[in-house]
Amino acid sequence: MFELNGRIALVSGAGQSVGEGIAKVLARQGASVIVNDLFADRADKVTAAIVEEGNRAVARAFDVTDLDATVESIRSAEAELGGHVDILVNNAGVAEGRVTKPFRELTPDQWAPSIDLNIYGAMNCIKAVIDGMCDSGWGRIVQISSGSARTGQNINVSMYATGKSGIEGFIRHLAAETGQYGVTANIVALGLQANLVDKMPPEVIEKLIASIPIGRLGDPIEIGAFCAYLASNEAAGMTGQTLDFNGGSQTR
Ligand SMILES: NC(=O)c1ccc[n+]([C@@H]2O[C@H](COP(=O)([O-])OP(=O)(O)OC[C@H]3O[C@@H](n4cnc5c(N)ncnc54)[C@H](O)[C@@H]3O)[C@@H](O)[C@H]2O)c1
């Protein structure tokens, strides 16, 4: 069960953290993985680690907000792997240069990065792979989102949450349009992840962990395992859903 042998998967923003975990698990399940990141060194490192485990991966550094670069890089990876992308995990969602402040302190030019990446970046990747999926009668799209898309929070992430809310709405409509072609699309809304330890003071991390029923932050390999399920043949009947993966956190 949940085997992905013979499938080609693209994971965006897979050069570290959550995306790295997803790429590794999909490859362990048998998929050939296109490891995307904005930074070539990150994509190369994760690709080398997957190959080291005896699995198949190719690195492609490109900016998902650039449609031409996205299409061109995916076509070249597909040619190298000998097939089309069957599984897309839109994971890239933390924009370089994003400014986190209360909305009143943001200038209009600071609104765009998180919205561009989470909406247009995700749609560009979908645009590049959706015809191949629909024409072949099989495809899986997994959109990584956040609980912040559906909950107001006073933590300076309103633009990020705007991008996540927008793409969640799009994915539900996409799922309704593409179900007839055997292409599913689901949203995995994450809670707080282990990589926050590097970004916040220990006392803040301690407080955050106290709010999570399982008593710890999220693990990229566990998220990868959930994505492997959603990408599998066995998940053919699961589509258009927003699935919280957050350790039971009620605050999302
Ligand atoms: N970390 C958390 O606590 C948390 C919580 C909820 C949701 N999420 C979501 O999980 C996903 C992964 O988050 P993370 O914490 O692992 O992020 P991260 O910043 O650790 O890694 C993301 C990777 O994406 C790459 N990237 C950024 N912009 C890109 C672009 N335009 N094109 C291609 N690659 C790009 C970065 O270079 C980076 O290597 C995101 O969608 C994020 O919104 C994370």
The ligand as an SDF file (V2000), in Angstrom:
LIG
                    3D

 44 48  0  0  0  0  0  0  0  0999 V2000
    7.5300   25.9500    9.6730 N   0  0  0  0  0  0  0  0  0  0  0  0
    6.3130   26.0470   10.1840 C   0  0  0  0  0  0  0  0  0  0  0  0
    6.1190   26.1360   11.4040 O   0  0  0  0  0  0  0  0  0  0  0  0
    5.1200   26.0230    9.2600 C   0  0  0  0  0  0  0  0  0  0  0  0
    3.8310   26.1370    9.8110 C   0  0  0  0  0  0  0  0  0  0  0  0
    2.7250   26.1010    8.9750 C   0  0  0  0  0  0  0  0  0  0  0  0
    2.8940   25.9640    7.6050 C   0  0  0  0  0  0  0  0  0  0  0  0
    4.1620   25.8800    7.0870 N   0  0  0  0  0  0  0  0  0  0  0  0
    4.2930   25.7700    5.6250 C   0  0  0  0  0  0  0  0  0  0  0  0
    5.1390   24.6760    5.3020 O   0  0  0  0  0  0  0  0  0  0  0  0
    5.8320   24.9500    4.0830 C   0  0  0  0  0  0  0  0  0  0  0  0
    7.3240   24.7760    4.3000 C   0  0  0  0  0  0  0  0  0  0  0  0
    7.7420   25.6590    5.3290 O   0  0  0  0  0  0  0  0  0  0  0  0
    9.1940   25.5610    5.9870 P   0  0  0  0  0  0  0  0  0  0  0  0
    9.0860   26.0920    7.3550 O   0  0  0  0  0  0  0  0  0  0  0  0
    9.7530   24.2020    5.7330 O   0  0  0  0  0  0  0  0  0  0  0  0
    9.9660   26.6450    5.0770 O   0  0  0  0  0  0  0  0  0  0  0  0
   11.5330   26.9120    4.9460 P   0  0  0  0  0  0  0  0  0  0  0  0
   11.6840   28.3890    4.7550 O   0  0  0  0  0  0  0  0  0  0  0  0
   12.3200   26.2510    6.0200 O   0  0  0  0  0  0  0  0  0  0  0  0
   11.8900   26.1710    3.5550 O   0  0  0  0  0  0  0  0  0  0  0  0
   11.2200   26.5100    2.3760 C   0  0  0  0  0  0  0  0  0  0  0  0
   12.1420   26.4360    1.1740 C   0  0  0  0  0  0  0  0  0  0  0  0
   11.4200   27.0560    0.0940 O   0  0  0  0  0  0  0  0  0  0  0  0
   12.3410   27.7300   -0.7210 C   0  0  0  0  0  0  0  0  0  0  0  0
   11.6740   28.8030   -1.4750 N   0  0  0  0  0  0  0  0  0  0  0  0
   11.2850   30.0180   -1.0160 C   0  0  0  0  0  0  0  0  0  0  0  0
   10.7870   30.7370   -2.0220 N   0  0  0  0  0  0  0  0  0  0  0  0
   10.8360   29.9600   -3.1340 C   0  0  0  0  0  0  0  0  0  0  0  0
   10.4780   30.1760   -4.4900 C   0  0  0  0  0  0  0  0  0  0  0  0
    9.9710   31.3520   -4.8960 N   0  0  0  0  0  0  0  0  0  0  0  0
   10.6860   29.1770   -5.3890 N   0  0  0  0  0  0  0  0  0  0  0  0
   11.2190   27.9840   -4.9770 C   0  0  0  0  0  0  0  0  0  0  0  0
   11.5990   27.7410   -3.7050 N   0  0  0  0  0  0  0  0  0  0  0  0
   11.4050   28.7190   -2.7920 C   0  0  0  0  0  0  0  0  0  0  0  0
   13.3660   28.3040    0.2530 C   0  0  0  0  0  0  0  0  0  0  0  0
   14.5990   28.5850   -0.3960 O   0  0  0  0  0  0  0  0  0  0  0  0
   13.4630   27.2090    1.3040 C   0  0  0  0  0  0  0  0  0  0  0  0
   14.5660   26.3360    1.0670 O   0  0  0  0  0  0  0  0  0  0  0  0
    5.4350   26.3700    3.6750 C   0  0  0  0  0  0  0  0  0  0  0  0
    4.3930   26.3490    2.7440 O   0  0  0  0  0  0  0  0  0  0  0  0
    4.9520   26.9690    4.9850 C   0  0  0  0  0  0  0  0  0  0  0  0
    4.0630   28.0240    4.7610 O   0  0  0  0  0  0  0  0  0  0  0  0
    5.2660   25.9000    7.8620 C   0  0  0  0  0  0  0  0  0  0  0  0
  1  2  1  0
  2  3  2  0
  2  4  1  0
  4  5  1  0
  4 44  2  0
  5  6  2  0
  6  7  1  0
  7  8  2  0
  8  9  1  0
  8 44  1  0
  9 10  1  0
  9 42  1  0
 10 11  1  0
 11 12  1  0
 11 40  1  0
 12 13  1  0
 13 14  1  0
 14 15  2  0
 14 16  1  0
 14 17  1  0
 17 18  1  0
 18 19  2  0
 18 20  1  0
 18 21  1  0
 21 22  1  0
 22 23  1  0
 23 24  1  0
 23 38  1  0
 24 25  1  0
 25 26  1  0
 25 36  1  0
 26 27  1  0
 26 35  1  0
 27 28  2  0
 28 29  1  0
 29 30  1  0
 29 35  2  0
 30 31  1  0
 30 32  2  0
 32 33  1  0
 33 34  2  0
 34 35  1  0
 36 37  1  0
 36 38  1  0
 38 39  1  0
 40 41  1  0
 40 42  1  0
 42 43  1  0
M  CHG  2   8   1  16  -1
M  END
$$$$
